[in-house]
Each structure stands twice: as structure tokens, then as C-alpha cells.
């Protein structure tokens, strides 16, 4: 005679499995991948996050871009940065103050190799708002160098002052990375713990993706002539980290046999024209990664890697792509960068 107890266990097990199945389905449904994308700051943006509902909308993200533009865009006549460049001082908002203070700190740590007062030099090389590129006369460069130094800037409370007339600032070497942080921090404020924010190649990620794996991103590898890029050969994983790249294959012009890239050395006034194709930096936040990729590309491979090694408190990791003496593409990276490669 069949046991009622056996029937009870069978029935209970079926109910348990059904409950587990419903629970798993519910959890799977609850955690969705949301993607927001568009154009801003002269480039693209992609915001991905995993959540149980759409906690952040496209309009909210674009409102953040609008606030950043009102603060730091040289292309917006009404921005605070343009007001400062035309006057002796400006009342900074929170965005501008964060960026300027970070720029001042980076200036000190790099012995002046990162300098936002480089704007006159950026303009004369044709990498500013008015794109008229060409190698300027050495006398023209020399005449502008006395205007370039962050020591001519000072902050009192929330007011930014210039200590020398005609000093102008350009925060484009750091602002895009900071925009990535602003968006990421906004997601966090909405209790979003799993996200990937990409603003023109400046990225920050946290948590796992929708497949419950660490976010993976690719690093572009230029061709040997530097005129194009091929599919990423280096994949890195990002977990609660940020990544930024500075290179000579996006904004540049060629004159003779020399390529001049948009990164300007504030000490010499010269546009970048060394053998570095790109340098990618991983840091704890994107404003730091974005600031130091400019520094490391100017330093070059050996000095750059030495800088990373001698400044462990900055927690920087660097990956160089460069041309060797034969013109072939090679790679070199800091010891700490290796842990991020996807194997």
C-alpha cells in the first residue's frame, strides 16, 4: 500500500521546486539591463546599468551634460569658464571648482606638466574652438609661454581669480573624465550599484554586468601607420575602477613627416610629436585617469612608467602603445596593469 507520507514528500518537493523556479524567474526579471546613449560634448556617450526598474532616464543624463556644459564648455558662450577667460575672476559652481582644484593638485604633483592655463597654446596650434591647424612660429609660441602657469590662478572660497592679465584656462584635458564621474555618481545616488558609464572613451564601472560578470572593455590598437584602428586586441576588466586613454590618432595633423597631436606640453609650448601612439590609464575615478593620461603621454614610455612606480599613492596603472625605432607597434605596461587583462 503506497505511503501517504511518500505522497506528501513528493507533493512538498514539487511545491518547493515550483517556488524556487518562480523565485529565480522573478529575480531574473527584476534585474534588467538599461542602456541610455546619445551625443554630447562633441562625442558619444553610453550609460548601462542593471536594476529592477528604470531608475535613471535619458533626460536626467542629458540634464547632467547640460550642467557640465554651462560650467566648463569652451563651446558655450555663456559658460563659467568662458566668463573667467574674459574677466579677472568668476564664482565657480561645484563642477568647475572640483575640476580646477583637481587640476591644481595634478599641476603640483607633476611639476607643471599638467596645466589648464595652456589654452593660448592649444589655440595657436589649432586644437581649440577655432580649428586652424598648422605649426606656429617659434616666436609666437615663445610669446605665449609667459601666460602659461597654474601659479597664476588662486581660489578664495568659491571664487577663482587670475593673478596675471590674459591668462586663460582650458579644462578639456580633464573635464570629460569628470563628466563620467558625475554621471556615475548620479547613478549611485539612485541606488544603482551595477553600471558602466562611457563618455567618449572615458569609462567608469562598478558591480557586475547583466550576465553577473565583471564589465569588460577593449583598448583600441592603432595600425602601424596610425591612421586607423583595428578591433581591440587588449581586453581589460573593470570593477569599481575607471579608465581613460590619450592618443595621437584621434585629433592630430601631419606636417611633413611629423604628426602633431592635440596634447600640448605646457613647458615647451610644443604639440605632442613623440613615438607614443596612446597611453591608457586605470585609476579609482575617471577624473584622475583623464588627468594623468595627458601627463604620461608627454613623459613617454620609460619616464611615464617610472612616474607610476614612484607614485603608488595615486594608484595609477598605465598601458602604452608606441612605435619602436623600426616603426612597428609595440606595447608596454606597468606591473599593476597586468591584473586587469582578460585572459
C-alpha positions as CSV (number, residue, x, y, z in Angstrom):
1,X,0.0,0.0,0.0
2,X,1.5,3.4,-1.0
3,X,2.6,5.6,1.8
4,X,0.7,8.8,2.3
5,X,4.0,10.1,3.8
6,X,5.7,9.4,0.5
7,X,3.0,11.3,-1.4
8,X,3.4,14.2,1.0
9,X,7.1,14.4,0.4
10,X,6.6,14.3,-3.3
11,X,4.0,17.0,-3.2
12,X,6.1,19.1,-0.9
13,X,9.2,18.8,-3.1
14,X,7.1,19.8,-6.2
15,X,5.8,22.8,-4.3
16,X,9.4,23.7,-3.3
17,X,10.8,23.4,-6.8
18,X,7.9,25.4,-8.2
19,X,8.6,28.1,-5.5
20,X,12.3,28.1,-6.4
21,X,11.5,28.3,-10.1
22,X,9.2,31.3,-9.6
23,X,11.7,33.0,-7.3
24,X,14.5,32.6,-9.9
25,X,12.3,33.8,-12.7
26,X,11.2,36.8,-10.5
27,X,14.8,37.7,-9.7
28,X,15.9,37.3,-13.3
29,X,13.0,39.6,-14.4
30,X,13.7,42.1,-11.6
31,X,17.3,42.8,-12.6
32,X,17.3,44.3,-16.1
33,X,19.9,46.0,-18.2
34,X,19.1,49.6,-19.1
35,X,21.0,51.4,-21.9
36,X,21.0,55.1,-22.5
37,X,23.0,56.6,-25.3
38,X,23.4,59.7,-27.4
39,X,25.8,62.5,-28.3
40,X,27.2,65.2,-26.1
41,X,30.4,67.2,-25.6
42,X,31.3,66.6,-29.2
43,X,31.4,62.9,-28.8
44,X,29.2,59.9,-27.9
45,X,28.0,58.6,-24.5
46,X,26.7,55.2,-23.4
47,X,25.3,54.6,-20.0
48,X,24.5,51.0,-19.0
49,X,23.1,49.9,-15.6
50,X,21.5,46.9,-14.1
51,X,18.5,47.5,-11.8
52,X,15.0,46.3,-11.0
53,X,13.4,49.3,-12.8
54,X,14.5,52.3,-14.9
55,X,15.8,54.5,-12.1
56,X,17.6,57.0,-14.4
57,X,16.2,58.3,-17.7
58,X,17.9,59.7,-20.8
59,X,16.5,63.2,-19.9
60,X,18.3,63.0,-16.5
61,X,21.6,62.1,-18.1
62,X,21.3,64.9,-20.7
63,X,20.5,67.4,-17.9
64,X,23.8,66.5,-16.3
65,X,25.6,67.1,-19.6
66,X,23.9,70.5,-19.9
67,X,25.0,71.5,-16.4
68,X,28.6,70.5,-17.2
69,X,28.5,72.5,-20.4
70,X,27.2,75.5,-18.6
71,X,30.2,75.2,-16.3
72,X,33.2,74.1,-18.4
73,X,32.4,74.1,-22.1
74,X,34.5,76.4,-24.2
75,X,31.9,76.0,-27.0
76,X,29.2,77.6,-24.9
77,X,29.5,81.4,-24.8
78,X,27.5,81.6,-21.5
79,X,29.7,79.0,-19.6
80,X,31.5,80.0,-16.4
81,X,34.9,79.0,-17.9
82,X,34.3,81.5,-20.8
83,X,33.3,84.2,-18.4
84,X,36.5,83.6,-16.4
85,X,38.6,83.7,-19.6
86,X,37.1,87.1,-20.4
87,X,37.3,88.6,-16.9
88,X,39.6,88.6,-13.8
89,X,37.5,86.2,-11.7
90,X,34.4,84.0,-11.6
91,X,32.2,82.5,-9.0
92,X,32.6,78.7,-9.5
93,X,29.9,76.2,-9.3
94,X,30.6,72.8,-7.7
95,X,31.5,71.2,-11.1
96,X,34.1,73.9,-12.0
97,X,35.6,74.0,-8.5
98,X,36.1,70.3,-8.4
99,X,37.8,70.3,-11.8
100,X,40.0,73.3,-11.1
101,X,41.1,72.0,-7.7
102,X,42.0,68.7,-9.2
103,X,43.9,70.4,-12.0
104,X,45.8,72.4,-9.4
105,X,46.7,69.3,-7.5
106,X,47.8,67.5,-10.6
107,X,49.9,70.5,-11.6
108,X,51.8,70.3,-8.3
109,X,52.2,66.5,-8.4
110,X,53.6,66.6,-12.0
111,X,55.9,69.6,-11.6
112,X,53.7,71.6,-14.0
113,X,53.4,69.0,-16.8
114,X,49.6,69.2,-16.4
115,X,48.5,72.8,-16.7
116,X,45.0,74.1,-17.6
117,X,46.4,77.6,-18.4
118,X,47.7,76.0,-21.6
119,X,44.7,77.4,-23.6
120,X,46.6,80.1,-25.6
121,X,48.9,77.4,-26.8
122,X,46.1,75.0,-27.6
123,X,44.5,77.8,-29.7
124,X,47.6,78.7,-31.6
125,X,48.2,75.1,-32.6
126,X,44.6,75.0,-33.9
127,X,43.2,72.5,-31.4
128,X,40.9,74.9,-29.7
129,X,37.4,76.1,-30.6
130,X,38.7,77.6,-33.9
131,X,40.3,74.7,-35.8
132,X,43.0,76.2,-37.9
133,X,45.8,73.8,-37.6
134,X,49.5,74.3,-38.5
135,X,52.9,74.6,-36.9
136,X,53.1,78.1,-35.4
137,X,56.3,80.2,-35.5
138,X,58.6,79.6,-32.6
139,X,58.5,83.3,-31.8
140,X,54.7,83.1,-31.5
141,X,55.0,80.1,-29.1
142,X,57.6,81.9,-27.0
143,X,55.4,85.0,-26.7
144,X,52.6,82.9,-25.1
145,X,54.7,80.8,-22.7
146,X,54.8,83.6,-20.0
147,X,51.0,83.3,-19.8
148,X,51.1,79.6,-19.0
149,X,51.3,78.6,-15.4
150,X,48.8,77.4,-12.9
151,X,50.6,79.6,-10.3
152,X,48.7,82.5,-11.9
153,X,45.4,81.0,-10.5
154,X,44.1,81.3,-7.0
155,X,41.0,80.3,-5.2
156,X,39.3,82.2,-2.3
157,X,36.2,80.5,-1.0
158,X,34.4,79.6,-4.3
159,X,35.9,82.4,-6.3
160,X,38.6,81.7,-9.0
161,X,41.0,84.6,-9.6
162,X,43.7,85.2,-12.1
163,X,46.9,86.8,-10.9
164,X,48.0,87.9,-14.3
165,X,46.1,89.5,-17.2
166,X,45.3,87.5,-20.3
167,X,45.6,84.1,-18.5
168,X,43.0,81.7,-19.9
169,X,42.1,78.1,-18.9
170,X,41.1,75.1,-20.9
171,X,39.8,72.1,-18.9
172,X,39.2,69.8,-21.8
173,X,42.1,67.5,-20.7
174,X,40.2,66.6,-17.5
175,X,36.5,67.7,-17.9
176,X,35.4,64.7,-19.9
177,X,36.7,62.2,-17.4
178,X,35.0,64.2,-14.6
179,X,31.7,64.1,-16.6
180,X,31.9,60.3,-16.5
181,X,32.3,60.6,-12.7
182,X,29.4,63.0,-12.4
183,X,27.1,60.6,-14.2
184,X,28.4,57.5,-12.3
185,X,27.9,59.3,-9.0
186,X,24.4,60.2,-10.1
187,X,23.6,56.6,-10.7
188,X,24.9,55.7,-7.3
189,X,22.7,58.4,-5.7
190,X,19.8,56.5,-7.3
191,X,20.9,53.3,-5.6
192,X,22.3,51.8,-8.7
193,X,25.3,49.6,-7.9
194,X,26.0,47.9,-11.3
195,X,26.8,50.3,-14.1
196,X,29.2,51.2,-16.9
197,X,29.5,54.8,-18.0
198,X,31.3,55.7,-21.2
199,X,31.8,59.3,-22.3
200,X,33.9,59.3,-25.5
201,X,36.1,56.5,-24.3
202,X,36.4,57.7,-20.7
203,X,34.8,54.9,-18.6
204,X,33.9,54.1,-15.1
205,X,32.4,50.8,-14.0
206,X,31.0,49.2,-10.8
207,X,29.5,45.9,-9.8
208,X,28.7,43.2,-12.4
209,X,27.0,43.4,-15.8
210,X,23.7,41.8,-16.6
211,X,25.4,38.3,-17.0
212,X,26.7,38.8,-13.5
213,X,30.3,39.1,-14.8
214,X,32.8,41.9,-14.4
215,X,32.4,44.6,-17.0
216,X,34.9,44.1,-19.9
217,X,36.1,46.9,-22.2
218,X,38.5,46.9,-25.1
219,X,41.5,49.1,-25.8
220,X,41.9,50.3,-29.4
221,X,45.0,49.3,-31.2
222,X,46.1,51.6,-34.0
223,X,47.5,50.2,-37.2
224,X,51.2,50.7,-37.9
225,X,50.7,53.9,-39.8
226,X,48.5,55.3,-37.0
227,X,45.8,56.3,-39.5
228,X,43.2,53.7,-38.4
229,X,42.4,51.4,-35.6
230,X,41.8,47.6,-35.7
231,X,39.5,45.7,-33.4
232,X,40.6,45.6,-29.8
233,X,43.4,43.1,-29.0
234,X,43.6,44.1,-25.4
235,X,40.6,43.4,-23.2
236,X,40.5,44.6,-19.6
237,X,38.1,44.1,-16.8
238,X,36.8,47.0,-14.8
239,X,35.4,46.5,-11.3
240,X,34.9,49.7,-9.3
241,X,37.6,51.4,-11.5
242,X,37.9,54.0,-14.2
243,X,39.8,54.0,-17.4
244,X,40.9,56.8,-19.8
245,X,43.1,56.9,-23.0
246,X,45.1,59.7,-24.6
247,X,46.4,59.2,-28.1
248,X,47.8,60.8,-31.2
249,X,45.4,59.1,-33.6
250,X,42.1,61.0,-32.9
251,X,42.9,64.7,-33.1
252,X,46.1,65.5,-35.0
253,X,47.6,66.9,-38.2
254,X,50.5,65.9,-40.2
255,X,53.1,68.4,-41.5
256,X,56.0,66.9,-43.5
257,X,56.9,63.6,-41.9
258,X,55.8,64.6,-38.4
259,X,52.5,64.0,-36.7
260,X,51.4,66.7,-34.2
261,X,48.7,65.6,-31.7
262,X,46.4,67.8,-29.6
263,X,48.2,67.3,-26.3
264,X,50.4,70.4,-25.7
265,X,53.5,70.4,-23.5
266,X,52.9,73.4,-21.2
267,X,56.6,73.8,-20.6
268,X,57.8,73.9,-24.2
269,X,54.7,75.0,-25.9
270,X,55.1,72.2,-28.4
271,X,52.3,69.9,-29.6
272,X,52.9,66.2,-28.9
273,X,55.1,64.6,-31.5
274,X,56.9,61.7,-29.8
275,X,56.7,57.9,-30.6
276,X,53.7,57.3,-28.3
277,X,50.5,56.2,-30.1
278,X,48.4,56.1,-26.9
279,X,48.5,55.6,-23.2
280,X,45.6,54.1,-21.2
281,X,45.3,54.7,-17.5
282,X,43.3,52.9,-14.9
283,X,42.5,54.7,-11.7
284,X,40.0,54.8,-8.9
285,X,38.0,57.6,-10.6
286,X,37.8,58.9,-14.1
287,X,38.9,62.5,-13.4
288,X,42.2,61.1,-12.2
289,X,42.6,58.7,-15.1
290,X,41.8,61.5,-17.5
291,X,44.3,64.0,-16.0
292,X,47.2,61.6,-15.8
293,X,46.8,60.1,-19.3
294,X,47.8,63.6,-20.5
295,X,50.9,63.6,-18.2
296,X,52.0,60.1,-19.1
297,X,51.8,60.6,-22.9
298,X,54.1,63.6,-22.6
299,X,56.6,61.8,-20.3
300,X,57.0,58.9,-22.8
301,X,57.2,55.2,-22.0
302,X,60.1,54.8,-19.7
303,X,59.7,58.1,-17.7
304,X,55.9,57.5,-17.6
305,X,56.2,54.0,-16.2
306,X,58.8,55.3,-13.7
307,X,56.4,58.0,-12.6
308,X,53.6,55.4,-12.0
309,X,56.1,53.3,-9.9
310,X,57.3,56.3,-7.8
311,X,53.8,57.5,-7.0
312,X,52.0,54.4,-5.7
313,X,49.6,56.6,-3.6
314,X,48.0,57.7,-6.8
315,X,47.0,54.1,-7.6
316,X,47.6,54.5,-11.3
317,X,48.1,51.7,-13.8
318,X,49.4,52.5,-17.3
319,X,49.4,50.7,-20.7
320,X,51.4,52.2,-23.5
321,X,51.2,51.6,-27.3
322,X,54.1,53.1,-29.1
323,X,56.3,52.8,-32.2
324,X,59.7,51.3,-31.9
325,X,62.8,52.5,-33.9
326,X,61.7,50.4,-36.8
327,X,58.2,52.0,-36.9
328,X,56.4,48.9,-35.6
329,X,53.8,49.0,-32.9
330,X,54.8,47.7,-29.5
331,X,53.2,47.6,-26.1
332,X,54.4,48.1,-22.5
333,X,52.6,48.4,-19.3
334,X,53.1,48.9,-15.6
335,X,53.3,46.0,-13.2
336,X,49.8,46.7,-11.7
337,X,48.1,46.9,-15.1
338,X,48.6,43.2,-15.8
339,X,45.9,42.2,-13.3
340,X,43.2,43.8,-15.4
341,X,43.8,41.9,-18.6
342,X,41.1,39.5,-19.5
343,X,42.8,36.1,-20.0
